[in-house]
Amino acid sequence: MKTDQVLLRGRILSFTAEPKGPEDRTAYRYIEDGAILLGGGLIRATGSYDQLSRQAPAVPVVDHRPHLLMPGFIDTHIHYPQVQVIASWGAQLLDWLNSYTFPEETRFADPAHAEVMAEWLMGQLCAQGTTTAVAYASVHEASVEAFFSAAARRDMRMITGKVMMDRNAPEALRDTPQSGYDASKRLIARWHGKGRAGYAITPRFAITSSPEQLEMAGALVAEHPDCHVQTHLSENRDEIAYTLSLYPEAPDYLGVYERYGLLGPKTLLGHSIHLEPREIDLLAATGAKPVFCPTSNLFLGSGLFDDAGLRARGICNAVATDVGAGTSYSMLQTLNEAYKVLQLQGQKLHPLRAFHWITRGNAVALGLEDRIGTLEPGTEADIVVLDASATEPMALRMARAQTLSEELFVLQMLGDERAVAETYVSGVPQKRGAARVRQPELHPA
């Protein structure tokens, strides 16, 4: 248990609701000279620096001024076995899987390789300001063990699961319905709810799982309703056609998952681009969450995610990098491309909603807003420190910025790892940037 306290000083921004528009000041809390009191891995208090420094006069201060302190970013869909095939040229979804993804994922049968890649990924996420991710491992139990172990060493809140995949994949990547079920049960017992680890039941997608395996996945969901479920849906039209040829009795692609009891509020459905009206009705009825992966959708030429259309039906959309088809680990760059995808459809992503989305918004999609995604007292001390003048083009633009929204938009469009001055995970700095640490000044009584 971490007990050391520290006071972070800087400009504080945290959301209490989804902003309804670019001028909705009721949805967030902004403090120009603010402070966050950390202790025991939790946020103990958030308020003005003057107030908190008097309440905790003996606590060391880390001065991040003039930077912006926000909740750590949350990535809701990333493939950790694909970190070495990011930026692989020239294919659409099914060809990309067969040419790049599947050969790469066979390497994760080696525990030593899985450990090296997991440790690297944790460091990269922290460098980007991402403090929680929902990740696909490979079919191998060792890959899940390596991922959770690497996360535990940093005390990061991470959600992952062993991919279940028993057909239409190389033999080295196939399990069976029974072995996939048994391995998932073992991993859930070992990791789920231990520390900050959460398990996601993970049938890769309908193409690579037989009906028997999806039935076993549904059994896992019924037995472990507190676990998340992650899979893919309607990313590519060829994928949809192939799925329906494998499941001719299904009314549509989402109907496959519906039949096997995989849909509910804890279900994350990567992509969800080419949806039929019945599927949209089903998403609204079950509370399952589409996950928008803009850089991946553009890279593979998959299509344009209809954020506004789904939101109009009361559906809660998450947003994510989808590395390795996604082209950046940065949630800032993910917002950049999300803005453009929505622009092409006449939809707007204003900066307040964008930063709500990658903090509290994704936490709501995961059902974890009581633990992460805000700077409320009692939540976990995952914090990102942002410098909107980190590069010369950003600094030049910021010289003309006059509002908080303008600053956020500079970060959204021009920001990347360089704009992340520091990342705190459970109250511990991960980048050890240029913040000034000083011992407290004692205030007179």
C-alpha positions, 0 to 999 in steps of 0.5 A: 500500500502506497502511503506517501503523499504529494501535492501536484500543482498546475491548471486542473481540468476534469469532466463531470458530464459529457459536454453538450456543446463547445460552450458547455462550462457546466460539464467540467471543472477548471481551476487556473491555479489548482492542486491534486493531493495524492496518497496511497495511489488515490486522489485524496483531494482536488481544489485550488492550490491555496486551499490544499496547500494550507490543508496539507502544509507538510506535503511536498509539492510537484509544480507542473505550472503552466501545464494542464493536469487531466485524468490519464487517457483510456484506450479501449481497443489495442492489440498488444501482439501487434506492436511490431507490425504497426505501419505494415504496408498495403492491405485491407482487413482480411489480407492484413490479418493473414499477411502480418497479424497472424504470423506476428502473433505466433511469436507470442507462444514464447513467454520471453518474447511476450514479456519483452513486448508487454513491458515495452508497451506499458512504457509506451502507453505511459509515454503517451499519457495512456494509463488504462487500456483494453488489450487483445493478447494472443491465443497463448496463455503466456501472452496474458500472463506477461501483459498482466505481470507487466501492468502489475509492476507499474500498478496500471489498471489494464483489461485484457484476455486470451484470444479464443480462435479455433478456425480460419487461422494458422494452426499455431494460433488455434485453440479448441472450444474446450481448451479456449474455455479452460485457459480463459477460466484459469486466467480469470481465476488468476488475474481478474480483480487482482490489484488493478487487473480486469479480464476480458472474454475475447473471441477474436471475431466470428470468422475465427470462432466456430459456433461451438467456441462462441457457445463456450464464450457465452458460457464464460460470460454467464459464469463471469458477468463481471468480466468484460467481453471484447470482439470485432464487428462490421469493420469491412464489407468482405468480413461481413459477407464471409461471416454471414457465409459461415453463419447463414442462419444469423439475421446479421453479423451482430446476430451471431454474437446475440445468439451466443449471449455475448451482448451486454453493457460490458461488451466492447465491439471494435469498429462497428462501421457497416451496421444494419438497422436491426443491429443498431436497435440491438446495440441500443437494447443491450447496451453493448458499446461500439468502439471507434478506431479512426486511424485503423479505419482510415489505414485499412480503408474500412469505412467511416464510423457514424458517431452521431447516428449511433449517439442519437440512438442513445448508444455509448461509443468508445474511442481507441487506437487499435494498434497495430492497424491503428497508426499511433499509440497517441490518444491525441492523434487518435482524436486528430483522425477522429475529428477528420473522419467525422468532418467527412460526414458533416459531424463535429468533434469539438475539443471539450467533447474530445477530451471528455471522450478519452477520459471520463467518456471511455471510463463510462463505456467501461463502467469504471467512471467511479475509479478512473477518468476523473480527478474526483477524490477517492478515484485512482491517481492516474493523471496526465500532464499536458504541454500545449506548447511542446513543439515549435508549431504548437507554441506558435499557435498557442501564442494566439490562443485565448480560450481553454477550448483553443488550447485543447484543440491545439493538443487534439490536432498537433499533440503527441507524445511530446505534449505529455510532460508527465504521466502518473500511474497510481500516483507514481510518475512514469516519465519523470519530466521537467516538473519542479519538486520542492519541499513545502512552505509552512504557512503561518497559523 
